[in-house]
Amino acid sequence: MLFKNVHIKNDTEKKDIRVEDGIFKQIAAGLEPLAGEEVVDYDDKLVLPPFVESHVHLDTCFTAGEPRWNMSGTLFEGIDCWEERKEMLTKDDVRKRVNKAVRIQAGNGIQHVRTHVDINDPKLTALETILEMRDELKDYIDIQIVAFPQYGILSYPKGKELLETALKMGADAAGAIPHFEFTREYSVESLNICFELAQKYGKLIDVHCDEIDDEASRGLETVATRAYETGMKDMVTASHTTAMHSYNNAYVIRLMRILKMSGMNFVANPCVNVHLGGRTDTYPKRRSMTRVKELTAEGCNVSFGNDDIFDPWNPLGNASMRDAVFMGLYAGHMLGYEEICNSYKFVTENAAKTLHLGDKYGIREGNEANFVVLDAKNYYDALCYNRPVLASYRKGSLIAATEPEKTNVKF
């Protein structure tokens, strides 16, 4: 199959892509069709690697308003709402909601998803269901599961045992939530446990780290130090780190040294971080997104996620990675022309590093032919004009397509 006249990752020169047996066979300008070869001419459209959702909670999706709405808009009321909703969990309930979310993600060009699944549930209902679905959906979308202790490892009964059980069952990464533990001592020890179990079972780590406006919440320094000392480095991710928004600059200058040495990843969730943050402020109100611009400038790997899709923490959400990028650029003061053009990396290449996808990810000869086509010539136009993902290909086969809307102005 030959795909003609595309711009790969903002390249101004048009290229052609030949796919054989689900693999990128040739990528070059001016390729001639072979005898009997199917040809698709995309006529100046943008081609990117598939989008990567590096932080979402599939187990909670489509539960907003059940059994009640989060009226304060705070993280902590959201947690209370979810605790009530968890009483209604069944495997059928989880399966229906996750199926809906995954299909929306696929339509948005997402082919790789890291989902955090609440394991502070003695029955582990959601975890068991999503593990099953990970295998069922693997031909269409890769699902990576983080065993997420929503209420803590030490501050929840048998939290450590549940985390270990989840890893034994097949979760891909160990999670923690140090800022929600009862004490600073529990916070540090919970991270020690997280690293210990991840190393024991050969898993990745993704910590909900300092998702709070409290500048005294400093789990990040412990995560970074453990990532460095254990040698796990880029196998470790610190998600949210919104307290970093409130850290004093003198502390950040010192902290940045170990953050760079650690080699770990960072995930910001711009829409939800801005929505949930600053809730204790009158004026001025903090944006509560981590220091994306500064981390990026220091060479740290940062990606963007959606975090929540219509659940107790986000009453909106359409699983579009464009929304995360759009909000992130505005909230992070990253609207220079080059910053806009290259911002697709937050939800492609950078996010792929976060998920530890390795060299198998990306548009290069020899890789699996996984890619998306956007209705624009470059990512600046795609972002600015909210252009749709026209097509998503996996191993050269079309798995989702969108017909662009047409608007007729009558004057």
N, C-alpha and C positions, 0 to 999 in steps of 0.2 A: 504494500500500500504506500502511495506517495502523497505527502502533504506539501502543497506548493505555496510559495510566496508568503512566508510568515516572518515575523520579527521575533527573534528569540531573546528574551530578557532585555528589551529596549534597544537591541542592536538595530541601527538604522538600515543596515544592509539586509535585504530580503534573502532568506534561505529556504531550502527544501529539506524535508525530512522523509527518509525512506525507512519503513518499518517492515521487518520480516520475522515471522514466528514470534511476534510479541516483543521484539528487541529493536532498539535503534540501530539500524544497519549502516546508514549513511546520513550525514548532516553536512550539506554544502549548498552553494548557490548553483542554479542552473542544471539540476539533475533532470535527465530525460527519462520519461516513463519506459519501463520494460514492457515487453510483449504481454498483453493481457493484464497488466497491473492496474489496479483501481487507483484513481487519482482524485484527490479532494483539493480544490484550490481555495485557500482561505483569504486570498486577495488583501494583503496588507494587515492581517490581524496579528495580535500579540500572542505569543506562546510562552508559557511559564511552566516550571515544574508544578506538580499538584500542590494545592494548599495543604498546610499542616496545622491542625488545631492542637496547640501545645498545652492547653489547660481548659478543661470543661468538666462539668459534673453531669454525666448522662443519667445517673440514677435519680437525680432530682428534677430533670427537665419536665416541663408541662405540669407542674404541681402548684403554680401560683394560685392563691385563693383557696387552697384546699389544706386544712379545713377553714383557714382564715387568711386574710391578706396581711402582709407586713406593712402596717400603717405608719410606722416611724421611719421606715427606709433604712434601718440600721442593720449591720451585720448580725448583731446579737439577737434582735427580734427575729431575724431570718432563721437563725439557728433554732430558736424556740418554736417557730412555725413548722420547721422541718421535723423536729422531734415529735410533734403531734401528727404530722403526715406519715411518719414512719410506721405508725401503728396500723396504717391501712395497706402496707406493702404486701404484695403477693408476687409470685414469679410472673403471673400473667399481666399484672399491672405494670411491672418493670419492663417486660418484653414489649408491650404495646407502645409505651412511651419512648423507649429507646429506638424501636424500629422507626417511629415517626421522625425522631431527631436525626437519625443516621441518614435517612433518605433526603431530608432537607440539606444536610451537610454535603451529601453527594451532589445534589443539584447546584450547590455553591462551589463545586470544584475541590472539595476537601477529600483527600484519600488517606490521610493519616491522622489519627485522633489519639490524644492522651487524655483519658478520663480518670478522674479521681472518684473512687467509690467508697462511700461511708461504711467502715467496718465496725463501728461501735454499735453493733447489732448482734446479739448472741446467735441468731439464726443465719446471719450472713446471706440473707435472701437476695439482695441486689447483686452482691459479688458473684454468687453462684450463677445467677441468670446472665449477667454480662460476660462472664467467662464462657458460657455456652455460646452466646451470640458472637463473641470474638472469633470463634472457630467457624461458625455458620456464615459469617459475612466476609471472611478473609479474602475471597476472590474479588471483592469490590472495595473494601476499605480495611485498613489496618487499625486495629484498636489496641492500644497499650493501656494497661490498667495499673493505677496507683492504689495501693491499700491505704486508705485515708482515715485516720482515727479522728473523726470530727470533734470529739470531746476530750481528746488527749490520750496519751499512752499510759500515763500514771494517774491521771485524774478521772479515769473511767474504770469501773470494775473489770478486772482481767483484760485490760487494754493491751498489755504486752502479749498475752496469750493469743488474743484475737489477731493481732498483727502477724504473729508468727504463723498462725493457722492460715491466714490469707495468703501469705507468701508460699506456704506449702501447697496451697490449692492451685497456685499458678499466677498470682498477681505479678506483674512485671517490675514493679517498683515499690519500695517502702516509703510511707509518708509519715509526717509528724505535724504537730501544730503547737510549737513551743509557747507562743504568746497566750494560748488558751489554757495552759496547765495552771494548777492552783498556785504554784510558787516558782520563783526563779530557780530554785534548786531542782524542782521537778522539770522545769524547762530544759535545763542543761542535761539532766539524766535521761530525759525522753529522747534527746538527740543522740546520746551515747547508745541507747538501746536501738534506735533506728539504724544507725551505722553498723552496729554489731550484727543485727539480723540481716541487713542487706548484704554484708560481706559473707555471712554464714551461708546464705542461699544464692549468692551470685546475682543479686538484683541491683537495679538502678535505685536512685533516691530522688524524691521530689517532696520538698517540705513546704507546707503553708507557713511562711515565715514572716512574722511581724506584720500581720495584716491588721494593723491598728494605727491610730494616729498618735499613739503614745511614744514620744521620743526616747523614753527609758526602756522600751521593748527592744532588746538587743540580741535576739537569737541569731541574727545574721552573722555576727562575729564568731559564734560557736560553730555554725554550719560551715562557714568558710574555713575555719581552722581545722575542723575534722576532715573536710574534703582534701585539704592540703596534707595533713599529717598521715591520713590513711592511704594517700595516693589514688583515691577514687576520682578526684578532680572532675573531669567533664562528665562523669557518670552521675554527678550530683546537680540538682536544680533547686534554686530558691525561688519559690513563686510568691508573687505579690510584693513583699518587702516594702509595703507602703509607709511603715514607720520611717524609712530612710528619707522620705519626703520631709519629715519633721526633724531629722537629726541636725544638730548644729554643724556648721561647715568645718570647724576645727576637727571635730570627731570624724567626719567623713574623709578628710584628707588622710588621717591615720588609718582609718578602716580600709580605704581603697587599696592600700598595699597588700593586705591579706586577700582581698577580693580578687585582685589580679593574680596573685600567687596561687590561689586555690584552683584556678582554671574552670570553675563551675559555671553553670548557666543561670540565667535570670529570666523569669516570665512576668511580664506586666499584663494586666487585664484592664485596659484603659476605660472601657465603658462602665464596668461594674466597680472598679476602684474609685472612679470619680463619683459615681452614684452613691456608694456606701460611705465614702470618706467625708471628713469634715462635719460630721453630724453633731459633734459636741461644740462646734464653733458658732459664735454669733457672726461677727464680722471683724476682720477678713476671714473668709472661709478657705481652708486648704483644699487643694485639688486631690491630694492623697494618692498620686501615682508616683511610683518609684522614680529614681533619677535616671531615666532612660538615656537621655542625651549625654550625661556625664559618664555613665557606664560604657556606652558605645564608644565614646571618645577615648576611653582608657583601654579599649580592646576587649572588653568583656562581651560575651555572647548574650544578646537579649532577643527574646521573641515575644509576640503578642498572642493572647488567647481571648476567648469570649467569656470564659468562666461559667456563665449561667444562661440558660435558655428558658425564659418564662417560668421562673421558680420563686421561692421565697426571697431570694436575694436580688432578683432582676425581673420585674413584671413585664419586660419586653424581651427582645432577643429573637433574631431570625437566623442565627448560626452563620452569618456572613462574616468572613474574615475582613472584608472591605470596611465594615463598621469599626472593627477593632483598630485597624490601621488609621482610619480617618480621625477617630477620637484621639488616638495616641499621638498623632502628629500635632494636633491642636493643643492638647493638654501638655505636651512635652516641649513646646516651642521649637518644633522641628519642621518648619515650613520653608526652608531654603529650597531652591529648585532641585538641586542634586539630592537633598534629603527626601523630597517627595518622590523623585524618580526611582530612588533605590529602596523606598520603604516596603516594596513587595518582599524584601528579604526577611522582614520581621515575621512573615507568615509562610515563608518557603524555606530558604537555605538556613537561616538562623534557627527556625523552629525544628528543622530536620536535625540539626546538631543537638538541640535540646533532647530530642527523642532518641538520639544516638543511632540514627539510621545509616550513617556511614556513607561510603562511596557508591552504594547501590542507588542512592537518591540523586536525581538530577538528570538533565538532558545532555547526554553524552553517548557516543557510539559504544555499544556493548551493554548498556544498561537496559532494563525493562522500559518499554515505551509507555511511560506514565507521564501525562502532561495535560494541561488545560489550555483552551483557546478563549481569549477575551475579545470582546467587540470594540477594539481600539488598536491604535498603532503602537502605543507605548503605555507604560504604567501611569504616567502623569495623566493622560487623557482618561484612562480606565478609572482612576481614582476620582478625578475631578468631576467627571460626567456620570459616575456610577454605572459604568458599562457592565453588562452581564457576562457571566461565563457562558459562552456559546456551546462549548463542548468539553467534556471530561473523558479522557481516554486512559484506559488501564490495560497494559500489555497490548496496546494497539487497538483494543476494542472499545467502542463507544459505550460508556456506562450512564451518561447523563447528557441531555442537550436542552438548550433554551432558545426559544424564538424571541428575538429582540422586539420590544414594543415600538410602535410607530406613533408619533404625535404629529397631528396636522393642525397648524395654527391658521385660523380663518381670517387673517388680515395681512 
